[in-house]
Amino acid sequence: MARSTSSGSAPAPERIEDVDLEAEMQGSYLEYAYSVIYSRALPDARDGLKPVQRRILYQMAEMGLRPERGHVKSARVVGEVMGKLHPHGDSAIYDALVRLAQDFALRVPLIDGHGNFGSLDDGPAASRYTEARLARPAMSMTRDLDEDVVDFVPNYDGQFQQPSVLPAAFPNLLVNGTTGIAVGMATNMAPHNLIEVVNAAVHLLENPDATTAELMEFVPGPDFPSGGIIMGLDGVRDAFETGRGSIKVRAKAQIEQIGPRRTGIVVTELPYMVGPERVIEKLKDAVQSKKLQGISDVNDLSDRKNGLRLVIGVKTGFDPEAVLERLYRLTPLEDSFGVNNVALVDGQPSTLGLRDLLVVYVNHRIEVVTRRSRYRLARRQERLHLVQGLLIAILDIDEVIQVIRSSETGEEAKARLCQVFDLDEVQAEYILELRLRRLTKFSTIELEKERDELLAEIAALEELLGSDALIRAQVSQELEQVAEELGTPRRTILMNAKPAAARPRKGQEGDLQIADGPTFVALSTTGRAVRIEIPEGEELAPPARRAKHDAILSSARGTIRGELGALTNAGRLIRFHPIDLPSVPPASISLAAGVRLRDYIGLNDRAEQVVALVELSGDVPVALGTAQGVVKRIVPSALPAKSEIEAVALKPGDRVVGAAPAGDDTELVFVTSDAQLLRFPASAVRPQGASAGGMAGVRVADGSEAIFFGAARGDGNVVVTVSTNRAALPGTDAGRAKISDFGEFPAKGRATGGVRAHAFLKGEDVLQLAWVGPDPAYALDAKGSVRKLPMTLSKRDGSGQPLEAPIDSIGGAL
C-alpha cells in the first residue's frame, strides 16, 4: 500500500540511472588517487611541505604562536587547523604536527614541542597532554606572507584564505627531507645540512649552468639528525643525479674499556630512524640463532643529558673489531636508506635530482623576492604620494584650515582642497583625517626626512627590480643570513668505503674486512683527512695537478688498524684509528675526497681545530708553539696511553698555533702577527712531560701574537707571508703576499724577538697568514680552491705583491 503525504501530493518519481560499473570504478579510483597525490602525500618542491604541514605552520603563525611566546595545547592547534583549513581527521593533523617537532626526524625542526613528543621506539602522548609553538626556523618559512609574496587560495568551504605555498626562506625539502605514500607512487627524501645546501643554492644563483658534480662539492651527501656514517658515495651520487638511489648508513661505534678487564663496543649514533630497542631486539635474535658469538651483554645507557649510549659487552678471547663487523651485517647498526625524490612541480609529480630540487627552490625564492619588492615599491609610492600632499598643506596651513571651516560638508571640503591646492582625492581625504598635532614645525621636518627616505628606498627598489643580477644577489644574501642564524655543523660523516659484506667468506668469519698494513695519513689546511696506503719506506709521487683542498697542513705514517694522534689548538692530543678514513690510491691523490677530521674524532666545540697529526709510536720529539710565544717538545711514545691527554698546560686565552716533528737536527720557527720571524735550534728546547707548560719561545709584542709555528730542516725552505689591514672584514681584502728564501733569515736565540719578515705599506698593519716549509707552497681560499701565490722570490723584508683574490690558508705539498 502506497503512503501519501500529509498535503495529499503525489510522491516524487524515482530517478534511476544506469552506469557502467567498470567506468564508475575507474573514475572514482582516479579521483581518489588524484586527491591523495596532490592533497595529502606528496610535498611541494618549492617549500617542501605537504598541505597539512603547510596549514599547521600557517595557522600557528596566524594564532601568534611565536618562539618568544608561551606554548599552547597541541589540541587547540589541531582544532584550529581542522576547523578552518584541513578537512580531515584530528589524528592525521596531530601526527603531522608531532613529526614537525621531532629533532630525530627533522634536521631542522619547525615546531618547538613541550611534553612527550615520542622517540624512535615510542609514540607521542595524546594532543591534550602536549604543548607546541613555532620554532625559529618556522618563522623563516612564513616570513613576509603579508607582502603578497605568494598566492592565496580559498579553504575547503570558501570562508578563509590560505597560502598555496610558503615563502620558505631556506630549502626545506632538501634540509628536512620527507616521506609519504600515495596511490601508485611514494616519496622518501633524505635530510641534508642547512649550511651546505645554502652554499649550493648560492653557487647555483651565481652560476646558473652549474652541474650536479659541481653542486656536490658543496653538498657531499645527506646529513641525518641522528648522525651516523654513510658508507660509500656511489648511492649518494646516483640519488643526486637521478633522484633515486640506495645509501648505506652505519652506526658510529668505537671499542672502549667498559671495566677493569672488560672490552665493549659503545654505540653513540645510529642510522636514521633506527631506535636502540630495534637494535637490541635484532642482536638478541642473532645471538639466540647462533649467528652471532662473542656478546656477553647489552645495556642501553641513553639519557637526555648524554644522548645515545648503547654498550655491547664482548666476551674475553673475541676480537671486538671482528664482532663489530659482524654486528654491522646482522643488525640495524648498518641500514639502507632508499632515496626516491618525488615531489610536486607545477602541480605534477616529478622525480628530481639535486640540481633539479635547487633550481625549483631558487626560482621560487627569486619570485618571492620579486613580488615582495614590487609590493614594497607600491606601498612606498603610495606613502610618498600622501607625504607630498601633507607637505603642500603644511606650507599654507592657515588657508587649509580656512577652506575646511568654510565648507558645508566633508565632500565639499575635499573638492575645494583639490581645487585650491592642486591635490587629488586621496591626498585631500588623508589631509581631512589628519590630527592637528601633526601640523607643527617639527612635523614638517619629520615629513621632509620621511620624503627623502622614501625617495631613496623607491630608487633602490626600482634598481633592484630592474636587474636580474641584483635580485639574485639579494636572494643569495638572504640565504646566507638564514644559514648563519640557523645552520649547525654536519653530523653525518661521509666515508668513501664499502659497506659490510652481505656474508663472510668461508673460513674467514672472524676476520676484518680491511687487513692491517702501513698507511700514510694527510691532513689539508681545510681540515680534510685521507688515508694513502703505501709500502713502508716508499715516497709519495706528487699529484699531476693541484685540486681542491690539496694543501697539506700535516701528515703522519702509521698502520691502518693502529693509532695516530690529533693535536688540537686547545692543547689536547686525541688518539684515533685511521681505519675508517677515506682511502685514496697513491697514483691519484686528492684531499677533496677526505673527511673532516674534526668530525671523525668527534670535536664538539666549533672553536677547537686540529693543528697537526702526531705519530705516537716514534721516539722523534714533536714540538708545538702557542699564540703567546710558548714552545714545548714532547716525546709521543712517553705519553700516557689514554684516549686523550693534555699535551701542554695552556695559559688562559692561549692556544696552539702549530706543531711538527722536531729532532735535534731541525730548527724551530715562529712568525708573529707584527711580521717578526724567529728561528732557533730545536736542541735549545728540552723535551718535557705532558703536564708541563713549555718554555719561552718567541718574545711577542703587546697587541700581537704568534700566527705560525713549525720546524724546518735542510735547504729549499721558503717563507710565505700575507699582509692586510686589521680592520678589514674577512674575505674583502686580498692583501699582499711575499715568498722569501728561508736562508736569508738569520738564526737568533730562543726567547728573543726575531727579525722583520714583511714590510707593511700604507693601510697595512698586520700579517694575516704565514707559513714556512719546503718549496713549493700552496694557497687555498675559504672554499678550498687553489689560489695563486707570487712566482718569484722577494727579499726578506720586502712588501710583497698584490693578490688576485683573498686566501684563507697556506700549506705544503705531499
Residue pairs with C-beta under 8 A, 6 or more apart in sequence:
2 11
3 11
4 11
5 11
32 183
33 182
33 183
33 184
36 182
36 183
37 182
37 183
37 185
37 349
38 344
38 347
39 51
40 50
40 51
40 52
40 88
40 180
40 182
41 50
41 180
41 181
41 182
41 186
41 187
42 50
42 180
42 182
42 185
42 187
42 342
42 343
42 344
42 349
43 49
43 50
43 53
43 173
43 178
43 180
43 187
43 343
43 344
44 50
44 54
44 165
44 343
44 344
45 173
45 343
45 344
45 345
45 350
45 352
45 357
45 360
45 361
46 165
46 168
46 360
46 361
46 364
47 54
47 141
47 165
47 166
47 167
47 168
47 172
47 173
47 364
48 168
48 171
48 172
48 173
48 174
48 175
48 176
48 178
48 343
49 57
49 141
49 166
49 172
50 96
50 178
50 180
51 86
52 81
52 86
52 88
52 92
52 93
52 96
53 96
53 100
54 162
54 163
54 165
54 166
55 81
55 85
55 86
55 162
56 77
56 81
56 93
56 96
56 97
56 100
56 111
57 100
57 110
57 111
57 134
57 138
57 141
57 142
57 166
58 85
58 142
58 145
58 162
58 163
58 166
59 77
59 80
59 81
59 84
59 85
60 77
60 111
60 132
60 133
60 134
60 138
61 134
61 138
61 139
61 142
61 145
63 72
63 77
63 80
65 71
65 72
65 77
65 132
65 133
65 134
66 133
66 134
66 139
67 112
67 133
67 134
67 135
67 136
67 139
69 133
70 133
71 112
71 114
71 131
71 132
71 133
72 131
72 132
72 133
73 127
73 128
73 130
73 131
74 94
74 97
74 113
74 115
74 127
74 128
74 130
74 131
74 132
75 127
75 128
77 97
77 132
78 90
78 93
78 94
78 97
78 127
79 90
81 93
82 88
82 89
82 90
82 93
84 155
84 159
84 160
85 155
85 156
85 160
85 162
86 92
86 93
86 156
87 156
90 127
94 127
97 111
97 127
97 132
98 113
98 117
98 118
98 124
98 130
99 105
99 106
100 106
100 109
100 110
100 111
101 109
101 110
101 111
101 112
101 113
101 117
101 132
101 135
102 109
102 113
102 117
102 118
103 109
103 225
104 119
104 120
104 225
104 226
104 273
105 225
105 273
106 176
106 177
106 191
106 225
107 175
107 176
107 177
107 191
107 192
107 193
107 194
107 223
107 224
107 225
108 137
108 170
108 172
108 175
108 176
108 194
108 486
109 135
109 137
110 134
110 135
110 137
110 138
110 141
110 172
110 176
111 132
111 133
111 134
111 135
111 138
112 132
112 133
112 134
112 135
113 130
113 131
113 132
114 130
114 131
114 132
114 133
115 125
115 129
115 130
115 131
116 124
116 125
116 129
116 130
117 124
117 125
117 130
118 124
118 125
119 275
120 270
120 273
120 274
120 275
120 276
120 277
120 278
121 275
121 276
121 277
121 278
124 130
134 142
136 485
136 486
137 170
137 486
140 168
140 169
140 170
140 482
140 485
140 486
141 166
141 167
141 168
141 169
141 170
141 172
142 166
142 167
143 167
143 169
144 167
144 368
144 372
145 163
145 166
145 167
147 371
147 372
147 375
147 376
148 371
148 372
148 374
148 375
149 167
149 368
149 371
149 372
149 375
150 163
150 164
150 165
150 166
150 167
150 368
150 371
151 163
151 164
151 165
152 161
152 162
152 163
152 164
153 161
153 162
153 163
153 164
154 160
154 161
154 162
155 161
155 162
165 364
167 365
167 368
168 361
168 364
168 365
168 368
169 365
169 478
169 479
169 482
170 194
170 197
170 198
170 479
170 482
170 483
170 486
171 197
171 198
171 201
171 357
171 358
171 361
173 189
173 343
173 357
173 361
174 189
174 191
174 192
174 197
174 219
174 354
174 357
174 358
174 361
175 191
175 192
175 193
175 194
175 197
176 191
177 189
177 190
177 191
177 192
177 222
178 187
178 188
178 189
178 343
179 187
179 188
179 189
180 186
180 187
182 349
185 342
185 349
186 340
186 342
187 340
187 341
187 342
187 343
188 337
188 338
188 339
188 340
189 339
189 340
189 341
189 343
190 222
190 224
190 239
190 247
190 272
190 337
190 339
191 222
191 223
191 224
191 225
191 272
192 219
192 221
192 222
192 223
193 219
193 223
193 487
193 488
193 490
193 491
194 482
194 483
194 486
194 487
194 488
195 483
195 487
195 488
196 218
196 219
196 220
196 223
196 490
197 218
197 219
197 358
198 479
198 480
198 482
198 483
198 487
199 218
199 219
199 483
200 215
200 218
200 219
200 354
200 358
201 358
201 361
201 362
201 476
201 479
202 476
202 479
202 480
203 210
203 214
203 215
203 218
204 210
204 215
204 355
204 358
204 359
204 362
205 362
205 472
205 473
205 475
205 476
206 472
206 476
207 214
210 355
211 355
212 240
212 241
212 353
212 354
212 355
215 240
215 354
215 355
215 358
216 237
216 240
216 354
217 548
217 592
219 240
219 354
220 233
220 236
220 494
221 230
221 233
221 236
221 247
221 492
221 494
222 230
222 236
222 247
222 337
222 492
223 490
223 491
223 492
224 249
224 271
224 272
224 491
224 492
225 272
225 491
226 269
226 270
226 271
226 272
226 273
226 274
226 308
226 491
227 252
227 268
227 269
227 270
227 491
227 492
227 493
228 249
228 250
228 251
228 252
228 269
228 270
228 271
228 272
228 491
228 492
228 493
229 249
229 250
229 251
229 252
229 269
229 492
229 493
229 494
229 495
229 580
230 236
230 247
230 248
230 249
230 250
230 492
230 493
230 494
230 495
231 248
231 249
231 250
231 334
231 495
231 497
231 498
231 499
231 500
232 248
232 495
232 496
232 497
232 498
232 499
233 494
233 496
235 245
235 246
235 247
235 248
235 339
236 245
236 247
236 494
237 245
238 244
238 245
238 246
239 245
239 247
239 339
239 341
239 353
239 354
240 353
240 354
240 355
241 353
241 354
242 351
242 353
243 339
243 340
243 341
243 342
243 351
243 352
243 353
243 356
244 339
244 340
244 341
244 351
245 338
245 339
246 336
246 337
246 338
246 339
247 336
247 337
247 338
247 339
248 334
248 335
248 336
248 337
248 499
249 271
249 272
249 334
249 335
249 336
249 337
249 492
250 271
250 328
250 333
250 334
250 495
250 499
250 500
251 267
251 269
251 270
251 271
251 274
251 279
251 328
251 333
251 334
252 267
252 268
252 269
252 493
253 265
253 266
253 267
253 268
253 324
253 327
253 333
254 265
254 266
254 268
255 263
255 264
255 265
255 266
255 320
255 321
255 324
256 263
256 264
256 265
256 266
257 263
257 264
258 264
258 266
258 311
258 313
261 316
262 296
262 313
262 314
263 314
263 320
264 311
264 312
264 313
264 314
264 320
265 311
265 312
265 314
265 320
265 323
265 324
265 327
266 309
266 310
266 311
266 312
267 276
267 279
267 308
267 309
267 310
267 311
267 312
267 333
268 307
268 308
268 309
268 310
269 308
269 491
270 276
270 279
270 308
270 310
270 332
270 333
271 332
271 333
271 334
271 335
271 337
272 335
272 337
274 332
274 335
276 300
276 302
276 308
276 310
277 300
278 332
279 310
279 331
279 332
279 333
280 298
280 300
280 310
282 330
282 331
282 332
283 292
283 295
283 298
283 312
283 327
283 330
283 331
284 298
286 292
286 330
286 331
287 293
287 295
291 330
292 323
292 326
292 327
292 330
293 315
293 318
294 314
294 315
294 318
294 322
294 323
294 326
295 312
295 313
295 314
295 315
295 323
296 313
296 314
296 315
297 312
297 313
298 310
298 311
298 312
298 313
299 310
299 311
299 313
300 309
300 310
300 311
301 309
301 310
301 311
302 308
302 309
302 310
303 309
312 327
314 320
314 323
319 510
319 512
321 512
321 561
322 510
322 511
322 512
325 500
325 512
325 513
326 504
326 509
327 333
328 334
328 499
328 500
329 500
329 501
329 502
329 503
329 504
334 499
334 500
340 351
341 351
341 352
341 353
341 357
342 349
342 350
342 351
342 352
343 349
343 350
343 352
343 357
344 350
345 352
345 360
350 356
352 360
362 475
365 475
365 478
365 479
366 471
366 472
366 475
369 471
369 474
369 475
369 478
370 465
370 471
373 461
373 464
373 465
373 471
374 465
376 457
376 461
377 458
377 461
377 462
377 465
380 454
380 457
380 458
380 461
381 458
383 450
383 454
384 451
384 454
384 455
384 458
385 426
385 427
386 426
386 427
386 430
387 447
387 450
387 451
387 454
388 427
388 451
389 423
389 424
389 426
389 427
389 428
389 430
389 431
390 427
390 430
390 431
390 434
390 438
390 447
391 444
391 447
391 448
391 451
392 421
392 422
392 423
392 427
393 400
393 417
393 421
393 423
393 431
393 434
393 439
394 439
394 443
394 444
394 447
396 421
397 439
399 420
400 417
400 421
400 431
403 413
403 416
403 417
403 420
404 413
404 417
404 432
407 413
407 416
410 432
413 428
413 432
414 425
414 428
414 429
414 432
415 428
417 423
417 428
417 431
417 432
418 424
418 425
418 428
423 431
437 443
463 470
464 470
464 471
464 474
465 471
489 599
489 606
490 596
490 599
493 595
493 596
493 599
493 600
494 582
494 595
495 580
495 581
495 582
495 595
496 582
496 583
496 593
497 580
497 582
497 583
498 513
500 513
501 513
504 511
512 561
514 560
514 561
514 579
515 560
516 559
516 560
516 561
516 562
517 533
517 559
517 560
518 533
518 534
518 535
518 536
518 557
518 558
518 559
518 560
519 531
519 532
519 533
519 534
519 557
519 558
519 559
519 560
519 578
520 531
520 532
520 533
520 534
520 540
520 555
520 556
520 557
521 529
521 530
521 531
521 532
521 555
521 556
521 557
521 558
521 564
521 578
521 581
521 613
522 529
522 530
522 532
522 552
522 554
522 555
522 589
522 591
522 594
522 814
523 529
523 552
523 553
523 554
523 555
523 597
523 610
523 612
523 613
524 549
524 550
524 551
524 552
524 553
524 591
524 594
524 780
524 784
524 811
525 549
525 551
525 552
525 553
525 780
525 808
525 809
525 810
525 811
526 549
526 551
526 591
526 780
526 784
526 808
526 809
527 596
527 597
527 598
527 609
527 610
528 549
528 591
528 592
528 594
528 595
528 596
528 597
528 784
529 581
529 591
529 594
529 595
529 596
529 597
529 600
529 613
530 581
530 582
530 583
530 584
530 589
530 590
530 591
530 593
530 594
530 595
531 560
531 578
531 581
531 582
531 583
531 584
532 540
532 583
532 584
532 585
532 586
532 589
533 560
533 583
533 585
533 586
534 540
534 586
536 557
540 586
540 589
540 814
541 586
541 587
542 813
542 814
543 550
543 588
543 589
543 590
543 814
546 778
546 786
547 590
547 591
547 592
547 786
548 590
548 591
548 592
548 780
548 783
548 784
548 785
548 786
549 590
549 591
549 592
549 594
549 780
549 784
550 589
550 590
550 591
550 592
550 778
550 786
551 778
551 779
551 780
551 786
551 809
551 810
551 811
551 812
552 591
552 811
552 812
552 813
552 814
553 611
553 612
553 809
553 811
554 611
554 612
554 613
554 659
554 660
555 613
555 814
556 564
556 565
556 613
556 614
556 615
557 615
558 564
558 578
558 615
558 616
558 617
560 578
560 579
561 577
561 579
562 577
562 578
562 617
563 575
563 576
563 577
563 616
564 575
564 576
564 577
564 578
564 613
564 614
564 615
564 616
565 573
565 574
565 575
565 576
565 613
565 614
565 615
565 616
565 636
566 573
566 574
566 576
566 597
566 601
566 610
566 612
566 613
566 614
567 573
567 610
567 611
567 612
567 613
567 614
567 622
567 624
567 647
567 656
567 659
568 574
568 603
568 608
568 609
568 610
568 611
568 656
569 608
569 609
569 611
569 655
569 656
569 657
570 605
570 608
570 650
570 655
570 656
571 646
571 647
571 648
571 649
571 650
571 655
571 656
572 608
572 644
572 645
572 646
572 647
573 614
573 639
573 644
573 645
573 646
573 647
573 690
574 601
574 643
574 644
575 616
575 642
575 643
575 644
576 600
576 601
580 600
581 594
581 595
581 600
582 593
582 594
582 595
584 590
584 593
589 814
592 784
597 610
598 608
598 609
598 610
601 610
603 609
603 610
611 656
611 657
611 658
611 659
612 622
612 624
612 658
612 659
612 660
614 622
614 636
614 659
615 636
615 661
616 636
616 637
616 639
617 636
617 637
618 636
618 637
618 661
619 635
619 637
620 661
620 662
620 663
621 633
621 634
621 635
621 661
621 662
621 663
621 682
621 687
622 633
622 634
622 635
622 636
622 659
622 660
622 661
622 662
623 631
623 632
623 633
623 659
623 660
623 661
623 662
623 668
623 682
623 685
623 709
623 711
624 631
624 632
624 633
624 634
624 647
624 648
624 656
624 658
624 659
624 694
624 709
625 631
625 632
625 656
625 657
625 658
625 659
625 668
625 670
625 697
625 698
625 706
625 709
626 648
626 650
626 654
626 655
626 656
626 657
626 694
626 697
626 706
626 709
627 654
627 655
627 656
627 657
627 705
627 706
627 707
628 651
628 653
628 654
628 700
628 705
628 706
629 670
629 672
629 696
629 697
629 698
629 699
629 700
629 706
630 648
630 651
630 654
630 693
630 694
630 695
630 696
630 697
631 668
631 670
631 685
631 694
631 695
631 696
631 697
631 698
631 709
631 750
632 647
632 648
632 685
632 688
632 692
632 693
632 694
632 695
633 662
633 682
633 685
633 686
633 687
633 688
634 647
634 648
634 687
634 688
634 689
634 690
635 687
638 687
638 689
639 645
639 647
639 690
640 690
645 690
646 690
646 691
647 656
647 690
648 656
648 692
648 693
648 694
649 691
649 692
649 693
649 694
650 656
650 693
651 693
657 706
657 707
657 708
657 709
658 708
658 709
658 710
659 709
660 709
660 710
660 711
661 711
662 668
662 682
662 685
662 711
663 682
664 681
664 682
664 683
665 682
665 713
666 681
666 682
666 711
666 712
666 713
667 679
667 680
667 681
667 682
667 711
667 712
667 713
667 747
668 679
668 680
668 681
668 682
668 685
668 697
668 709
668 710
668 711
669 677
669 678
669 679
669 708
669 709
669 710
669 711
669 712
669 742
669 772
670 676
670 677
670 678
670 697
670 698
670 706
670 708
670 709
670 754
671 677
671 706
671 707
671 708
671 709
671 719
671 721
671 757
671 767
671 770
671 772
672 698
672 700
672 701
672 704
672 705
672 706
672 707
672 754
672 767
673 704
673 705
673 706
673 707
673 766
673 767
674 701
674 703
674 704
674 766
674 767
675 721
675 723
675 756
675 757
675 758
675 759
675 760
675 767
676 698
676 701
676 704
676 753
676 754
676 755
676 756
676 757
677 719
677 745
677 754
677 755
677 756
677 757
677 770
677 772
678 697
678 698
678 748
678 752
678 753
678 754
678 755
679 712
679 742
679 745
679 746
679 747
679 748
679 754
680 747
680 748
680 749
680 750
680 752
681 747
682 711
684 749
684 750
685 695
685 697
685 750
688 694
695 750
695 751
696 750
696 751
697 706
697 709
697 750
697 751
698 706
698 751
698 752
698 753
698 754
699 751
699 752
699 753
699 754
700 706
701 753
707 767
707 768
707 769
707 770
708 769
708 770
708 771
708 772
710 771
710 772
710 773
712 742
712 772
712 773
715 743
716 774
716 775
717 741
717 742
717 743
717 772
717 773
717 774
717 775
718 739
718 740
718 741
718 742
718 772
718 773
718 774
718 775
718 776
718 777
718 793
719 739
719 740
719 741
719 742
719 745
719 757
719 770
719 771
719 772
719 796
720 737
720 738
720 739
720 769
720 770
720 771
720 772
720 777
720 779
720 789
720 810
721 737
721 738
721 740
721 757
721 758
721 767
721 769
721 770
721 800
722 735
722 736
722 737
722 738
722 767
722 768
722 769
722 770
722 800
722 803
722 807
722 810
723 735
723 736
723 737
723 738
723 758
723 760
723 761
723 764
723 766
723 767
723 768
723 799
723 800
724 733
724 735
724 736
724 764
724 766
724 767
724 768
725 733
725 763
725 764
725 765
725 766
726 765
726 766
730 806
731 782
731 806
732 806
733 806
734 802
734 803
734 804
734 805
734 806
734 807
735 764
735 768
735 802
735 803
735 806
736 761
736 764
736 799
736 800
736 801
736 802
736 803
737 779
737 789
737 790
737 800
737 801
737 803
737 807
738 758
738 790
738 794
738 798
738 799
738 800
738 801
739 777
739 789
739 790
739 792
739 793
739 794
740 757
740 793
740 794
740 795
740 796
740 798
741 793
741 796
742 772
744 795
744 796
745 755
745 757
745 796
746 755
748 754
748 755
755 796
755 797
756 796
756 797
757 767
757 770
757 796
757 797
758 767
758 797
758 798
758 799
758 800
759 797
759 798
759 799
760 799
761 799
769 807
769 809
769 810
770 810
771 777
771 810
771 811
771 812
773 811
773 812
774 812
774 813
776 812
776 813
777 789
777 810
777 811
777 812
778 786
778 789
778 810
778 811
778 812
778 813
779 786
779 787
779 788
779 789
779 807
779 809
779 810
780 786
780 787
780 807
780 808
780 809
780 810
780 811
781 787
781 805
781 806
781 807
781 808
782 806
782 808
787 803
787 804
787 805
787 807
788 803
788 804
789 803
789 810
790 800
790 801
794 800
794 801
